[in-house]
Amino acid sequence: MPDTYVPPNITSYLNKRAAGAPWAINEAPHRTFSGAIVIPSLAEAANLPLTLESLSRNPHDLLERFAILVVVNQRADASEAETADNQTTLENLPRWKEQYALNHLFWVDAASPGNELPAKQGVGLARKIGLDLALTLLEYQGSDPLLICLDADTVVQPDYLPAIANHFSSSTAGGASIPYRHRPASDAAGQSAIDRYELFLRTYVLGLELAGSPYAFHTVGSAMACRASAYVTAGGMNRRLAGEDFYFLQHVHKTSGVAALSGTIVHPSPRSSHRVPFGTGRSVGDMLADGEQRLPFYQPVVFSIVGKWLECVAVASEADAAALLEGAAKISPVLHDVLEEAGFRDAWENFRKHHRERAKLSAAFHGWFDAFRTMRLIHELSDRAYPRIAPEQAIAPLLEQAGLASPDAVSDQLELLRKLQGAGKAVVTVADSQ
């Protein structure tokens, strides 16, 4: 590829924080791109072609502007089945590139002997390898190119790239959360499990939204995107085995902002999996094995407590830590204790010392009381005072608080929340395959 301009911030990131050797793109492109779609793939020889086919149905002019980078990955302790499947993927990628007319499809071999991921690594590092290498493929002259995260068991719609391009042409935020809805499961039990899990995710985001949290957005690894500048400012993708999407978008929000994208829907797989310690596959598998009671919901009161705490800080932003903690105790003794345990007293006084302007003080607070600390508070409230409950008890009060009548059936509640959160109409472009 000919020498092209690379901004200092991108160069600095690549020199200091990029994943590095032994991983490399299978061939050097002869041009640069407006963006890249990064797809980690572990034993996905049966599913990846569906993902690629769905991408191929996007407008040709946009496909020409985007590189597609598949990271075929495994650890050295991968099973024989995973190893064989990954080798099948590597052998077939040249054929799929031609079959689906994806002229700018590239891949990284992070699966063959000597190229495997280190022990105890997984999807976080696989995403990082792809995103870091994608930075070298982008056109920076006069633009801020895009990085898009997708999964090898996920399909997209023909409006996928148009919606993403349109969003970033007007959004001031550096990151985006893309609407999603899981594809249908292959049987009734699987469908019930994935419906309950997706309803859990959507109810959590609705609760945060009603609380006024700035972190009320979905963090789904196959449904997020950002500008290249936002990626490096946030420190790049983390190497977590699971939850990498949650922590990544949290950091992007703190440094560049995350906005909800509209105009398309991403369709992840509903299958169960035990590759990671938590997440969609693990939750679905646990419910199929032990029953849906494995996934109880949070009581609506915990979101109310979060909301009252955020309002307390917003209204009394000039108060000292002692006064705010006194206010927290009136809201909930558990809230007060969690804040004390987390070091809020010292943190708040430090914020007041260094941020005289109200807006900067607020930003510092929300940088501290972030998505993780919000989730931790909700967990502690549930463990210490408000045990989790069945969805039938949890969802209706939240919907009523949002000004919506709650349907009785879980499937209808899910559809209502999908519509509310931008995933109300499914347009899957390839045959579903589990």
Secondary structure, 3 states (H helix, E strand, C coil): CCCCCCCHHHHHHHHHCCCCCCCCECCCCCCCECEEEEEEECCCCCCHHHHHHHHHCCCHHHHCCEEEEEEEECECCCCHHHHHHHHHHHHHHHHHHHHCCCCCEEEEEECCCCCCECCCCCHHHHHHHHHHHHHHHECCCCCCCEEEECCCCCECCCCHHHHHHHHHHHCCCCEEECCECCCCCCCHHHHHHHHHHHHHHHHHHHHHHHHCCCCCCCCCCCCEEEEHHHHHHCCCCCCCCCCHHHHHHHHHHHHCCEEECCCCCEECCCCCCCCCCCCHHHHHHHHHHHCHHHCCECCHHHHHHHHHHHHHHHHCCCCCHHHHHHHHHHHCHHHHHHHHHHCHHHHHHHHHHHCCCHHHHHHHHHHHCCHHHHHHHHHHHHHHCCCCECHHHHHHHHHHHCCCCCCCCHHHHHHHHHHHCCCCCCCCCCCCCC
